[in-house]
């Protein structure tokens, strides 16, 4: 007596290649409500407040402001 039923699905086969490459990931954290967080936020606010957004008259001026803003977030 056969107790197994015929398969009602098709097997899915996925090939995943694993290469010999190491990807290093570094996560930097600032503890919430710490003095370090407060100082970081102060520096960001100061940097953003120094941006002169009144000169956005064309695409080139906008691009310059965006680059300045990016530098505020990269290196406060």
C-alpha positions as CSV (number, residue, x, y, z in Angstrom):
1,X,0.0,0.0,0.0
2,X,1.4,3.4,-1.1
3,X,0.9,6.1,1.6
4,X,2.7,8.9,-0.3
5,X,0.8,11.2,-2.6
6,X,2.3,12.5,-5.8
7,X,4.0,15.8,-5.6
8,X,1.8,18.8,-6.3
9,X,4.7,21.3,-6.7
10,X,7.9,21.8,-8.7
11,X,11.2,21.9,-6.9
12,X,12.9,25.3,-7.0
13,X,16.6,25.2,-7.3
14,X,18.7,28.3,-6.7
15,X,22.4,28.5,-7.2
16,X,24.3,30.9,-5.0
17,X,27.9,31.5,-5.7
18,X,30.1,32.2,-2.8
19,X,33.3,34.0,-3.7
20,X,36.6,34.4,-1.8
21,X,36.0,38.1,-1.0
22,X,35.8,39.7,2.4
23,X,33.6,42.7,2.8
24,X,34.5,44.6,5.9
25,X,31.6,46.6,7.4
26,X,32.1,49.2,10.1
27,X,29.2,50.6,12.1
28,X,29.7,53.8,14.1
29,X,27.2,54.5,16.8
30,X,26.6,57.4,19.1
31,X,24.7,56.5,22.3
32,X,21.4,58.2,22.5
33,X,21.2,61.2,24.9
34,X,25.0,61.1,25.4
35,X,27.2,64.2,25.5
36,X,28.7,63.0,22.3
37,X,25.3,62.9,20.6
38,X,24.5,66.4,21.9
39,X,27.8,67.8,20.6
40,X,27.3,66.1,17.2
41,X,23.9,67.6,16.8
42,X,25.2,71.1,17.8
43,X,27.9,70.8,15.2
44,X,25.4,69.8,12.5
45,X,23.0,72.6,13.4
46,X,25.9,75.1,13.3
47,X,27.0,73.8,9.9
48,X,23.5,73.9,8.4
49,X,22.8,77.4,9.8
50,X,26.0,78.7,8.1
51,X,24.7,77.6,4.6
52,X,23.7,80.6,2.5
53,X,20.5,79.3,0.8
54,X,19.5,82.8,-0.4
55,X,21.8,82.4,-3.4
56,X,19.9,79.5,-5.0
57,X,19.1,81.1,-8.3
58,X,20.0,78.3,-10.7
59,X,21.1,74.7,-10.9
60,X,24.8,75.4,-10.3
61,X,24.1,77.4,-7.1
62,X,21.8,74.6,-5.9
63,X,24.5,72.0,-6.6
64,X,27.1,74.1,-4.7
65,X,24.7,74.3,-1.6
66,X,24.2,70.5,-1.8
67,X,27.9,69.9,-1.8
68,X,28.4,72.2,1.2
69,X,25.6,70.5,3.0
70,X,27.1,67.1,2.3
71,X,30.4,68.3,3.8
72,X,28.5,69.3,7.0
73,X,27.3,65.7,7.4
74,X,30.5,64.1,6.4
75,X,32.9,66.0,8.6
76,X,31.2,67.9,11.5
